[in-house]
Amino acid sequence: MFEDLKEKVRQWLKPLTLFFKKFHPNFLTVFGFLITCVSGVFYAKGIFWLGGVILLLGGIFDVLDGEVAKLGNKGSKFGAFLDSTLDRYSDFVVLFGMFLFYSRSLINQTPTPVILVILTIVGSYMVSYTRARAEGLGIECKVGFGERAIRIPIIIIGSFFGYKIFIYFLWLLAILTNLTAFQRMCYVWKKTGGKNG
């Protein structure tokens, strides 16, 4: 089902892919990252709905770079590395913007949203790290639902409800990311023979 959804997104973006095919994929990757950085500024200001709109725009370029690379046969190992690396920076910029806002406002005088943002940052990086480390061992590891393609839509949707309601989305993100990291650790443990590995 998730693969079908991604294919629909590719079809929706096909006109844009054709329009941007004259640009190098790495340029689109960097441009999309810069747009995402702008979204982080609005999250830091507490204007979550606008942060979500801009994050959506940055996400579109995050898809376009790969599609343009395929269309023009411009894919490269460095391009894949750059895309993955800037994705990690993008995640941090958005969540750090939220951290700055919640740490200043301390809604209801509770540090809960700040703690949830930190847990989400850690979980997000562990989702990526566990997969990369597993692949370094020769094990394909895509288990769990906390990957970036799920996290970003959750953030975007939650942003339109404002910073107070978004705290509930932070609970979801914090649990989902760290649970996925744990699932991947268990998966690799089994794949490597567990106690006998």
Short mmCIF file of the C-alpha atoms (twelve columns), coordinates in Angstrom:
data_MODEL
# 
_entry.id   MODEL 
# 
loop_
_atom_site.group_PDB 
_atom_site.id 
_atom_site.type_symbol 
_atom_site.label_atom_id 
_atom_site.label_alt_id 
_atom_site.label_comp_id 
_atom_site.label_asym_id 
_atom_site.label_seq_id 
_atom_site.Cartn_x 
_atom_site.Cartn_y 
_atom_site.Cartn_z 
_atom_site.pdbx_PDB_model_num 
ATOM 1   C CA . MET A 1   0.000  0.000   0.000   1 
ATOM 2   C CA . PHE A 2   2.797  2.396   0.893   1 
ATOM 3   C CA . GLU A 3   4.538  1.660   -2.416  1 
ATOM 4   C CA . ASP A 4   1.288  2.372   -4.263  1 
ATOM 5   C CA . LEU A 5   1.021  5.744   -2.511  1 
ATOM 6   C CA . LYS A 6   4.581  6.657   -3.458  1 
ATOM 7   C CA . GLU A 7   3.845  5.741   -7.069  1 
ATOM 8   C CA . LYS A 8   0.778  8.013   -7.048  1 
ATOM 9   C CA . VAL A 9   2.904  10.873  -5.694  1 
ATOM 10  C CA . ARG A 10  5.395  10.323  -8.512  1 
ATOM 11  C CA . GLN A 11  2.577  10.494  -11.046 1 
ATOM 12  C CA . TRP A 12  1.197  13.708  -9.500  1 
ATOM 13  C CA . LEU A 13  4.632  15.287  -9.664  1 
ATOM 14  C CA . LYS A 14  5.402  14.133  -13.204 1 
ATOM 15  C CA . PRO A 15  4.658  17.557  -14.794 1 
ATOM 16  C CA . LEU A 16  7.062  19.188  -12.310 1 
ATOM 17  C CA . THR A 17  9.644  16.479  -12.970 1 
ATOM 18  C CA . LEU A 18  9.517  17.266  -16.684 1 
ATOM 19  C CA . PHE A 19  9.760  20.997  -15.957 1 
ATOM 20  C CA . PHE A 20  12.822 20.649  -13.707 1 
ATOM 21  C CA . LYS A 21  14.618 18.013  -15.802 1 
ATOM 22  C CA . LYS A 22  16.970 20.727  -17.113 1 
ATOM 23  C CA . PHE A 23  18.372 21.172  -13.582 1 
ATOM 24  C CA . HIS A 24  20.955 18.921  -12.002 1 
ATOM 25  C CA . PRO A 25  19.465 16.668  -9.271  1 
ATOM 26  C CA . ASN A 26  22.084 17.840  -6.747  1 
ATOM 27  C CA . PHE A 27  20.938 21.436  -7.268  1 
ATOM 28  C CA . LEU A 28  17.352 20.393  -6.505  1 
ATOM 29  C CA . THR A 29  18.556 18.543  -3.415  1 
ATOM 30  C CA . VAL A 30  20.337 21.597  -2.046  1 
ATOM 31  C CA . PHE A 31  17.484 23.931  -3.021  1 
ATOM 32  C CA . GLY A 32  14.975 21.714  -1.243  1 
ATOM 33  C CA . PHE A 33  17.190 21.690  1.849   1 
ATOM 34  C CA . LEU A 34  17.367 25.492  1.882   1 
ATOM 35  C CA . ILE A 35  13.571 25.694  1.659   1 
ATOM 36  C CA . THR A 36  13.296 23.322  4.609   1 
ATOM 37  C CA . CYS A 37  15.655 25.547  6.588   1 
ATOM 38  C CA . VAL A 38  13.187 28.396  6.093   1 
ATOM 39  C CA . SER A 39  10.424 26.203  7.544   1 
ATOM 40  C CA . GLY A 40  12.564 25.708  10.643  1 
ATOM 41  C CA . VAL A 41  12.589 29.481  11.163  1 
ATOM 42  C CA . PHE A 42  8.791  29.616  11.212  1 
ATOM 43  C CA . TYR A 43  8.585  26.673  13.592  1 
ATOM 44  C CA . ALA A 44  10.944 28.551  15.891  1 
ATOM 45  C CA . LYS A 45  8.591  31.542  15.708  1 
ATOM 46  C CA . GLY A 46  5.584  29.379  16.556  1 
ATOM 47  C CA . ILE A 47  3.935  29.847  13.150  1 
ATOM 48  C CA . PHE A 48  3.475  26.131  12.669  1 
ATOM 49  C CA . TRP A 49  0.971  26.240  9.794   1 
ATOM 50  C CA . LEU A 50  3.360  28.255  7.628   1 
ATOM 51  C CA . GLY A 51  6.239  26.025  8.668   1 
ATOM 52  C CA . GLY A 52  4.160  23.073  7.444   1 
ATOM 53  C CA . VAL A 53  3.417  24.700  4.089   1 
ATOM 54  C CA . ILE A 54  7.090  25.463  3.482   1 
ATOM 55  C CA . LEU A 55  8.124  21.996  4.680   1 
ATOM 56  C CA . LEU A 56  5.695  20.516  2.164   1 
ATOM 57  C CA . LEU A 57  7.333  22.578  -0.578  1 
ATOM 58  C CA . GLY A 58  10.769 21.388  0.520   1 
ATOM 59  C CA . GLY A 59  9.459  17.819  0.550   1 
ATOM 60  C CA . ILE A 60  8.332  18.158  -3.045  1 
ATOM 61  C CA . PHE A 61  11.881 19.019  -4.095  1 
ATOM 62  C CA . ASP A 62  13.120 16.095  -2.002  1 
ATOM 63  C CA . VAL A 63  11.074 13.827  -4.264  1 
ATOM 64  C CA . LEU A 64  11.842 15.720  -7.462  1 
ATOM 65  C CA . ASP A 65  15.615 15.332  -7.189  1 
ATOM 66  C CA . GLY A 66  15.349 11.562  -7.335  1 
ATOM 67  C CA . GLU A 67  12.774 11.613  -10.121 1 
ATOM 68  C CA . VAL A 68  14.842 14.031  -12.210 1 
ATOM 69  C CA . ALA A 69  17.925 11.863  -11.631 1 
ATOM 70  C CA . LYS A 70  16.055 8.826   -12.989 1 
ATOM 71  C CA . LEU A 71  14.539 10.705  -15.908 1 
ATOM 72  C CA . GLY A 72  17.833 12.183  -17.077 1 
ATOM 73  C CA . ASN A 73  19.971 9.235   -16.038 1 
ATOM 74  C CA . LYS A 74  21.925 11.606  -13.785 1 
ATOM 75  C CA . GLY A 75  21.932 9.472   -10.679 1 
ATOM 76  C CA . SER A 76  25.245 9.087   -8.860  1 
ATOM 77  C CA . LYS A 77  26.627 7.662   -5.641  1 
ATOM 78  C CA . PHE A 78  27.515 11.132  -4.440  1 
ATOM 79  C CA . GLY A 79  24.017 12.362  -5.275  1 
ATOM 80  C CA . ALA A 80  22.492 9.615   -3.143  1 
ATOM 81  C CA . PHE A 81  24.949 10.398  -0.348  1 
ATOM 82  C CA . LEU A 82  24.220 14.133  -0.542  1 
ATOM 83  C CA . ASP A 83  20.466 13.555  -0.494  1 
ATOM 84  C CA . SER A 84  20.649 11.281  2.533   1 
ATOM 85  C CA . THR A 85  22.997 13.603  4.407   1 
ATOM 86  C CA . LEU A 86  20.929 16.737  3.811   1 
ATOM 87  C CA . ASP A 87  17.807 14.818  4.843   1 
ATOM 88  C CA . ARG A 88  19.382 14.350  8.277   1 
ATOM 89  C CA . TYR A 89  20.203 18.061  8.486   1 
ATOM 90  C CA . SER A 90  16.671 18.909  7.336   1 
ATOM 91  C CA . ASP A 91  15.167 16.761  10.079  1 
ATOM 92  C CA . PHE A 92  17.300 18.511  12.649  1 
ATOM 93  C CA . VAL A 93  16.538 22.028  11.409  1 
ATOM 94  C CA . VAL A 94  12.767 21.468  11.601  1 
ATOM 95  C CA . LEU A 95  12.832 19.787  15.006  1 
ATOM 96  C CA . PHE A 96  15.356 22.259  16.396  1 
ATOM 97  C CA . GLY A 97  13.028 25.082  15.365  1 
ATOM 98  C CA . MET A 98  10.294 23.402  17.415  1 
ATOM 99  C CA . PHE A 99  12.709 22.920  20.292  1 
ATOM 100 C CA . LEU A 100 13.508 26.639  20.335  1 
ATOM 101 C CA . PHE A 101 9.841  27.587  20.303  1 
ATOM 102 C CA . TYR A 102 8.698  25.151  22.987  1 
ATOM 103 C CA . SER A 103 11.694 25.837  25.222  1 
ATOM 104 C CA . ARG A 104 10.880 29.565  25.163  1 
ATOM 105 C CA . SER A 105 7.135  29.267  25.573  1 
ATOM 106 C CA . LEU A 106 6.905  26.299  27.990  1 
ATOM 107 C CA . ILE A 107 3.192  25.805  27.375  1 
ATOM 108 C CA . ASN A 108 1.299  25.187  30.631  1 
ATOM 109 C CA . GLN A 109 4.649  25.554  32.396  1 
ATOM 110 C CA . THR A 110 5.578  21.974  31.521  1 
ATOM 111 C CA . PRO A 111 8.772  20.802  29.765  1 
ATOM 112 C CA . THR A 112 6.901  17.885  28.159  1 
ATOM 113 C CA . PRO A 113 6.950  19.222  24.553  1 
ATOM 114 C CA . VAL A 114 10.667 20.011  24.844  1 
ATOM 115 C CA . ILE A 115 11.372 16.475  26.041  1 
ATOM 116 C CA . LEU A 116 9.215  15.039  23.241  1 
ATOM 117 C CA . VAL A 117 11.111 17.040  20.606  1 
ATOM 118 C CA . ILE A 118 14.422 15.736  21.972  1 
ATOM 119 C CA . LEU A 119 13.121 12.150  21.962  1 
ATOM 120 C CA . THR A 120 11.923 12.629  18.379  1 
ATOM 121 C CA . ILE A 121 15.314 13.967  17.293  1 
ATOM 122 C CA . VAL A 122 17.070 10.987  18.879  1 
ATOM 123 C CA . GLY A 123 14.525 8.532   17.471  1 
ATOM 124 C CA . SER A 124 14.715 10.002  13.979  1 
ATOM 125 C CA . TYR A 125 18.469 9.646   13.865  1 
ATOM 126 C CA . MET A 126 18.364 6.145   15.322  1 
ATOM 127 C CA . VAL A 127 15.888 5.060   12.630  1 
ATOM 128 C CA . SER A 128 18.379 6.156   9.981   1 
ATOM 129 C CA . TYR A 129 21.431 4.869   11.847  1 
ATOM 130 C CA . THR A 130 20.041 1.391   12.506  1 
ATOM 131 C CA . ARG A 131 19.195 0.961   8.836   1 
ATOM 132 C CA . ALA A 132 22.579 2.271   7.662   1 
ATOM 133 C CA . ARG A 133 24.460 0.124   10.181  1 
ATOM 134 C CA . ALA A 134 22.447 -2.948  9.218   1 
ATOM 135 C CA . GLU A 135 23.133 -2.358  5.536   1 
ATOM 136 C CA . GLY A 136 26.831 -2.033  6.448   1 
ATOM 137 C CA . LEU A 137 26.521 -5.602  7.737   1 
ATOM 138 C CA . GLY A 138 24.845 -6.683  4.517   1 
ATOM 139 C CA . ILE A 139 21.323 -6.793  5.985   1 
ATOM 140 C CA . GLU A 140 18.436 -4.922  4.374   1 
ATOM 141 C CA . CYS A 141 16.516 -3.317  7.219   1 
ATOM 142 C CA . LYS A 142 13.324 -1.417  6.384   1 
ATOM 143 C CA . VAL A 143 11.072 -2.693  9.173   1 
ATOM 144 C CA . GLY A 144 8.916  -0.299  11.176  1 
ATOM 145 C CA . PHE A 145 6.792  2.701   10.261  1 
ATOM 146 C CA . GLY A 146 8.997  5.498   11.580  1 
ATOM 147 C CA . GLU A 147 10.923 6.204   8.402   1 
ATOM 148 C CA . ARG A 148 11.193 9.729   7.043   1 
ATOM 149 C CA . ALA A 149 8.547  9.230   4.368   1 
ATOM 150 C CA . ILE A 150 6.034  8.750   7.199   1 
ATOM 151 C CA . ARG A 151 7.443  11.286  9.686   1 
ATOM 152 C CA . ILE A 152 7.363  14.287  7.348   1 
ATOM 153 C CA . PRO A 153 3.655  13.928  6.423   1 
ATOM 154 C CA . ILE A 154 2.831  13.563  10.129  1 
ATOM 155 C CA . ILE A 155 4.716  16.786  10.879  1 
ATOM 156 C CA . ILE A 156 3.074  18.632  7.984   1 
ATOM 157 C CA . ILE A 157 -0.449 17.520  8.903   1 
ATOM 158 C CA . GLY A 158 0.085  18.246  12.587  1 
ATOM 159 C CA . SER A 159 1.413  21.713  11.805  1 
ATOM 160 C CA . PHE A 160 -1.968 22.875  10.525  1 
ATOM 161 C CA . PHE A 161 -3.501 22.267  13.956  1 
ATOM 162 C CA . GLY A 162 -1.175 24.766  15.653  1 
ATOM 163 C CA . TYR A 163 1.536  24.370  18.262  1 
ATOM 164 C CA . LYS A 164 -0.782 23.331  21.111  1 
ATOM 165 C CA . ILE A 165 -2.403 20.405  19.308  1 
ATOM 166 C CA . PHE A 166 0.934  19.557  17.692  1 
ATOM 167 C CA . ILE A 167 2.132  18.298  21.075  1 
ATOM 168 C CA . TYR A 168 -0.044 15.211  20.500  1 
ATOM 169 C CA . PHE A 169 1.684  14.670  17.171  1 
ATOM 170 C CA . LEU A 170 5.006  14.925  19.010  1 
ATOM 171 C CA . TRP A 171 3.906  12.061  21.252  1 
ATOM 172 C CA . LEU A 172 3.212  10.024  18.114  1 
ATOM 173 C CA . LEU A 173 6.556  10.927  16.534  1 
ATOM 174 C CA . ALA A 174 8.576  10.256  19.684  1 
ATOM 175 C CA . ILE A 175 6.986  6.830   20.159  1 
ATOM 176 C CA . LEU A 176 6.976  5.875   16.478  1 
ATOM 177 C CA . THR A 177 10.628 6.726   15.800  1 
ATOM 178 C CA . ASN A 178 12.076 5.075   18.886  1 
ATOM 179 C CA . LEU A 179 9.834  2.033   18.517  1 
ATOM 180 C CA . THR A 180 11.018 1.638   14.922  1 
ATOM 181 C CA . ALA A 181 14.654 1.873   16.014  1 
ATOM 182 C CA . PHE A 182 13.990 -0.823  18.621  1 
ATOM 183 C CA . GLN A 183 12.217 -2.991  16.027  1 
ATOM 184 C CA . ARG A 184 15.225 -2.707  13.741  1 
ATOM 185 C CA . MET A 185 17.614 -3.664  16.530  1 
ATOM 186 C CA . CYS A 186 15.502 -6.759  17.203  1 
ATOM 187 C CA . TYR A 187 15.331 -7.535  13.499  1 
ATOM 188 C CA . VAL A 188 19.103 -7.363  13.061  1 
ATOM 189 C CA . TRP A 189 19.583 -9.373  16.262  1 
ATOM 190 C CA . LYS A 190 17.480 -12.161 14.747  1 
ATOM 191 C CA . LYS A 191 19.146 -11.890 11.346  1 
ATOM 192 C CA . THR A 192 22.608 -12.196 12.865  1 
ATOM 193 C CA . GLY A 193 21.686 -15.271 14.864  1 
ATOM 194 C CA . GLY A 194 20.764 -13.577 18.160  1 
ATOM 195 C CA . LYS A 195 22.791 -14.837 21.076  1 
ATOM 196 C CA . ASN A 196 24.768 -17.109 18.782  1 
ATOM 197 C CA . GLY A 197 25.652 -14.257 16.394  1 
# 
